[in-house]
Amino acid sequence: MPRFDWRNRSVVVTGGAGFLGGHVVSRLESAGAEVHVPRSSDVDLRESEACLEWLQAHRPEVVIHCAVDGGGIGYMRAHPASVFYNNVRMNTAVLHGAWKTGVERFVGVSSVCAYPRDAPVPMREDAVWDGLPEPTNGPYGQSKRLLMAMGAAYHEQYGFRAVFPMPVNLYGPRDVFDPERSHVVPALIRRFLEAKKENVAEVVAWGTGTVTRELLFVDDCAEAVVLCAEVVEDPAPINLGTGLELRVSEIAQTIADVVGYQGDIRWDTTKPDGQPRKCLDVTRARDTLGWSATTSLRSGLEKTVEWYLSHSESV
């Protein structure tokens, strides 16, 4: 018997047709939950009254908020105002609506982007407020901070059970491969595959390749998000990651190896790197959830490439 019995529980997963949300939905349905996914054709989650009415109609016991307006560095730099505005409105409407509806458990998926640009590495949860986020994704990071601050306030005033996992950069099946919105892993998978197919001798990647990232396989993250709903009681953020720091150049070369691309990788240093280092202290997740990521980078990339090749026409 699981620590929390999901059977016949009514659960709303915003963003449940998307990347992380889709994997969360799969896990909940496998556990026997009755899952509801709001689609944009049904309700605009940015509109507080419409969001509240939709939640009241479905009366969930648990809300897991995965929906975002976001993307890679290029998308964030091109749309800072709309990213901030859309996410703040949506986060506020969903969290307030969940409280107003009497939801027992709220999980608001935050992000490593909420950390200050120069946070000490490995990043600990208590450092999240100690400076401004990296400017290239600053508005997105600030919207996640507001979500966590709002949840803490509702917990303090109303005793509302709000939980905030903070994943590092995710990758895996169902990722966004759209060139405008994709993050580094899906962007490089697509470009390496195209270069291999067309026998291109060189692929150009953004930045210097010297900055570091930590990557988490999306299904590992979904497992941890569901565990957060089951066992975490307080709104203090909780890091989700592997604790392994890699140079972007290492990540790119591993992707090229998995894809089978044997050409050169040239780094365009006129393009931004983003945050200099990203790597999380995952002690709290291990101690509180009893969870650790289990998927190696190479295994996760192989699964991602296999999924993309079988869905490339539709994505």
C-alpha positions as CSV (number, residue, x, y, z in Angstrom):
1,M,0.0,0.0,0.0
2,P,1.5,3.4,-0.9
3,R,2.0,6.1,1.7
4,F,-0.9,7.9,0.1
5,D,-3.7,6.0,-1.6
6,W,-4.4,7.6,-5.0
7,R,-7.2,5.2,-5.9
8,N,-10.4,7.1,-6.9
9,R,-8.9,10.4,-5.7
10,S,-9.9,13.4,-7.9
11,V,-6.7,15.2,-9.1
12,V,-6.2,18.1,-11.4
13,V,-2.9,18.4,-13.3
14,T,-2.5,21.7,-15.1
15,G,-0.2,21.3,-18.0
16,G,-1.2,17.6,-18.0
17,A,-1.1,17.5,-21.8
18,G,2.5,18.8,-21.8
19,F,5.9,17.6,-21.0
20,L,6.3,17.1,-17.2
21,G,2.6,17.2,-16.7
22,G,2.0,14.3,-19.1
23,H,4.4,12.1,-17.1
24,V,2.7,13.1,-13.8
25,V,-0.7,12.2,-15.3
26,S,0.6,8.8,-16.4
27,R,1.9,8.0,-12.9
28,L,-1.3,9.1,-11.2
29,E,-3.5,7.1,-13.6
30,S,-1.4,4.1,-13.0
31,A,-1.9,4.6,-9.2
32,G,-5.7,4.6,-9.8
33,A,-6.4,8.4,-9.5
34,E,-9.2,10.1,-11.4
35,V,-7.2,12.8,-13.3
36,H,-8.6,15.9,-14.8
37,V,-6.5,18.0,-17.2
38,P,-7.7,21.5,-18.1
39,R,-7.2,22.3,-21.7
40,S,-6.9,25.8,-23.2
41,S,-10.0,25.1,-25.2
42,D,-11.9,24.5,-21.9
43,V,-10.6,27.3,-19.6
44,D,-8.0,30.1,-19.6
45,L,-6.1,29.5,-16.4
46,R,-4.9,33.1,-16.4
47,E,-8.5,34.3,-15.8
48,S,-9.1,34.0,-12.1
49,E,-12.9,33.7,-12.2
50,A,-12.9,31.2,-15.1
51,C,-10.2,29.1,-13.3
52,L,-12.1,29.1,-10.1
53,E,-15.3,28.1,-11.8
54,W,-13.5,25.2,-13.6
55,L,-12.0,24.0,-10.3
56,Q,-15.3,24.2,-8.5
57,A,-17.0,22.2,-11.3
58,H,-14.4,19.4,-10.9
59,R,-13.9,19.6,-7.1
60,P,-10.3,18.0,-6.9
61,E,-8.8,16.9,-3.7
62,V,-5.3,17.5,-5.1
63,V,-4.0,20.1,-7.6
64,I,-0.6,19.6,-9.2
65,H,0.3,22.8,-11.1
66,C,2.7,22.0,-14.0
67,A,1.5,24.5,-16.6
68,V,3.9,27.3,-17.7
69,D,4.5,29.7,-20.4
70,G,8.2,29.2,-21.0
71,G,11.0,27.9,-23.2
72,G,14.8,28.0,-23.9
73,I,17.0,31.1,-23.6
74,G,16.0,32.4,-27.1
75,Y,12.3,32.3,-26.2
76,M,12.8,33.8,-22.7
77,R,14.8,36.7,-24.1
78,A,12.3,37.4,-26.9
79,H,9.2,37.4,-24.6
80,P,10.2,38.6,-21.1
81,A,7.1,40.6,-20.4
82,S,4.5,38.1,-21.7
83,V,6.3,35.2,-19.9
84,F,6.2,37.1,-16.6
85,Y,2.6,38.3,-17.1
86,N,1.2,35.0,-18.2
87,N,2.9,32.9,-15.5
88,V,2.1,35.3,-12.6
89,R,-1.6,35.5,-13.6
90,M,-1.8,31.7,-14.1
91,N,0.0,30.8,-10.9
92,T,-2.1,33.3,-8.8
93,A,-5.4,32.1,-10.3
94,V,-4.6,28.4,-9.9
95,L,-3.2,28.6,-6.3
96,H,-6.0,30.9,-5.1
97,G,-8.7,28.8,-6.9
98,A,-7.3,25.6,-5.3
99,W,-7.5,27.2,-1.8
100,K,-10.9,28.6,-2.5
101,T,-12.2,25.3,-3.7
102,G,-11.0,23.5,-0.5
103,V,-8.2,21.5,-2.2
104,E,-6.4,19.3,0.4
105,R,-3.0,19.3,-1.3
106,F,-1.5,21.7,-3.8
107,V,1.8,21.1,-5.6
108,G,3.2,24.0,-7.5
109,V,6.2,23.0,-9.6
110,S,8.8,25.7,-9.3
111,S,12.2,25.8,-11.2
112,V,15.9,26.1,-10.7
113,C,15.5,29.4,-12.6
114,A,14.3,30.9,-9.4
115,Y,17.8,30.7,-7.9
116,P,20.1,33.8,-8.0
117,R,22.5,33.9,-10.8
118,D,25.5,33.6,-8.5
119,A,24.1,31.2,-5.9
120,P,26.7,29.1,-4.3
121,V,27.0,25.6,-5.9
122,P,25.6,23.2,-5.1
123,M,22.5,25.3,-4.7
124,R,20.7,24.9,-1.4
125,E,17.0,25.8,-0.9
126,D,17.7,28.4,1.7
127,A,19.7,30.4,-0.9
128,V,16.8,30.9,-3.3
129,W,16.1,34.5,-2.1
130,D,19.7,35.7,-1.9
131,G,19.9,37.7,-5.1
132,L,18.4,38.2,-8.5
133,P,17.9,35.4,-11.0
134,E,20.0,35.0,-14.2
135,P,18.7,37.9,-16.5
136,T,18.1,35.7,-19.6
137,N,15.3,33.9,-17.7
138,G,14.8,36.4,-14.9
139,P,11.1,37.2,-15.4
140,Y,10.3,33.4,-15.5
141,G,12.4,32.9,-12.3
142,Q,10.7,35.7,-10.6
143,S,7.2,34.3,-11.4
144,K,8.2,31.1,-9.7
145,R,9.4,33.0,-6.7
146,L,6.0,34.8,-6.5
147,L,4.3,31.4,-6.7
148,M,6.3,30.1,-3.7
149,A,5.9,33.2,-1.7
150,M,2.1,33.1,-2.3
151,G,2.0,29.5,-1.2
152,A,3.9,30.3,2.0
153,A,1.5,33.1,2.8
154,Y,-1.6,30.9,2.3
155,H,0.0,28.3,4.4
156,E,0.7,30.8,7.2
157,Q,-2.7,32.5,7.2
158,Y,-5.0,29.6,6.2
159,G,-3.0,26.4,7.0
160,F,-3.2,25.6,3.2
161,R,-1.0,22.7,2.3
162,A,1.2,24.0,-0.5
163,V,4.4,22.2,-1.7
164,F,7.0,23.5,-4.1
165,P,9.4,21.1,-5.8
166,M,12.2,22.9,-7.7
167,P,13.5,20.7,-10.6
168,V,16.7,21.4,-12.6
169,N,16.6,21.3,-16.4
170,L,14.4,18.4,-17.5
171,Y,14.7,16.3,-20.6
172,G,13.1,13.2,-22.0
173,P,10.2,11.8,-24.1
174,R,7.4,14.4,-24.9
175,D,9.9,17.3,-24.6
176,V,9.4,20.4,-26.7
177,F,11.4,20.2,-29.9
178,D,10.0,23.4,-31.5
179,P,13.1,25.5,-32.4
180,E,11.6,28.6,-30.8
181,R,10.9,27.1,-27.4
182,S,13.2,24.1,-27.0
183,H,15.9,23.9,-24.3
184,V,19.4,22.7,-25.0
185,V,18.8,18.9,-25.0
186,P,15.9,18.7,-27.5
187,A,17.4,21.5,-29.6
188,L,20.7,19.6,-30.0
189,I,19.0,16.2,-30.6
190,R,17.1,17.7,-33.4
191,R,20.0,19.5,-34.9
192,F,22.4,16.6,-34.6
193,L,19.9,14.3,-36.3
194,E,19.4,16.7,-39.1
195,A,23.1,17.2,-39.6
196,K,23.7,13.4,-39.6
197,K,20.9,13.0,-42.2
198,E,22.2,15.7,-44.4
199,N,25.9,14.8,-43.9
200,V,26.7,18.3,-42.5
201,A,30.3,18.5,-41.2
202,E,29.6,21.0,-38.4
203,V,26.9,21.9,-36.0
204,V,26.9,25.4,-34.3
205,A,25.8,25.5,-30.7
206,W,25.1,28.6,-28.6
207,G,27.6,30.0,-26.0
208,T,31.0,28.9,-25.0
209,G,30.2,25.3,-23.9
210,T,32.0,26.0,-20.6
211,V,29.0,26.7,-18.4
212,T,27.6,23.8,-16.4
213,R,24.1,22.3,-16.1
214,E,22.5,19.5,-14.2
215,L,19.9,17.4,-16.1
216,L,17.1,15.4,-14.7
217,F,15.1,12.7,-16.7
218,V,11.5,13.8,-16.8
219,D,10.0,10.5,-15.5
220,D,12.3,10.6,-12.5
221,C,11.1,14.2,-11.8
222,A,7.4,13.1,-12.2
223,E,8.0,10.4,-9.6
224,A,9.4,13.0,-7.2
225,V,6.5,15.4,-7.9
226,V,4.0,12.8,-7.0
227,L,5.9,11.9,-3.8
228,C,5.8,15.6,-2.9
229,A,2.1,15.5,-3.0
230,E,2.1,12.4,-0.8
231,V,4.5,13.2,2.0
232,V,5.6,16.9,2.1
233,E,3.7,19.1,4.7
234,D,5.3,22.5,4.4
235,P,5.8,25.1,1.7
236,A,9.6,25.2,2.0
237,P,11.0,24.6,-1.5
238,I,12.6,21.2,-2.3
239,N,15.3,20.6,-4.9
240,L,14.8,17.9,-7.5
241,G,17.9,16.8,-9.4
242,T,20.7,14.4,-9.7
243,G,23.4,16.4,-8.0
244,L,25.7,15.9,-11.0
245,E,27.2,19.0,-12.6
246,L,28.3,18.7,-16.3
247,R,29.7,21.2,-18.8
248,V,27.4,22.0,-21.6
249,S,30.2,20.8,-24.0
250,E,30.1,17.4,-22.3
251,I,26.4,17.2,-22.6
252,A,26.5,18.2,-26.3
253,Q,29.2,15.5,-27.1
254,T,27.1,12.8,-25.3
255,I,24.1,13.8,-27.3
256,A,26.1,13.6,-30.5
257,D,27.5,10.2,-29.5
258,V,24.0,8.8,-28.8
259,V,22.6,10.2,-32.1
260,G,25.6,8.9,-34.0
261,Y,26.7,12.3,-35.3
262,Q,30.5,12.3,-36.0
263,G,31.0,15.9,-37.2
264,D,32.4,18.9,-35.3
265,I,30.7,21.0,-32.7
266,R,31.5,24.8,-33.0
267,W,30.5,27.1,-30.2
268,D,29.1,30.5,-31.1
269,T,30.4,32.7,-28.4
270,T,28.4,35.7,-29.5
271,K,25.3,33.9,-28.2
272,P,24.5,33.9,-24.4
273,D,25.5,31.1,-22.1
274,G,22.8,31.8,-19.5
275,Q,23.6,31.1,-15.8
276,P,27.3,30.2,-15.3
277,R,26.6,27.1,-13.1
278,K,23.6,25.0,-12.2
279,C,23.8,22.1,-9.8
280,L,21.5,21.4,-6.8
281,D,22.0,20.1,-3.3
282,V,19.5,17.3,-3.3
283,T,19.8,16.4,0.4
284,R,16.3,17.5,1.3
285,A,14.7,15.4,-1.5
286,R,16.6,12.3,-0.4
287,D,15.8,12.8,3.3
288,T,12.2,13.9,3.0
289,L,11.0,11.9,0.0
290,G,13.4,8.9,0.2
291,W,14.0,9.7,-3.5
292,S,17.0,9.8,-5.7
293,A,17.1,10.0,-9.5
294,T,17.9,6.6,-11.1
295,T,18.2,7.3,-14.8
296,S,21.7,7.9,-16.1
297,L,22.2,10.7,-18.7
298,R,23.1,8.3,-21.5
299,S,20.1,6.0,-20.8
300,G,17.8,9.0,-20.6
301,L,19.1,10.4,-23.8
302,E,18.7,7.1,-25.6
303,K,15.1,7.0,-24.5
304,T,14.6,10.6,-25.6
305,V,16.1,10.1,-29.0
306,E,14.1,6.9,-29.6
307,W,10.9,8.7,-28.7
308,Y,11.7,11.7,-30.9
309,L,12.5,9.4,-33.9
310,S,9.1,7.7,-33.5
311,H,7.2,11.0,-33.1
312,S,9.2,13.4,-35.3
313,E,6.4,13.9,-37.8
314,S,3.9,14.9,-35.1
315,V,6.3,17.1,-33.0
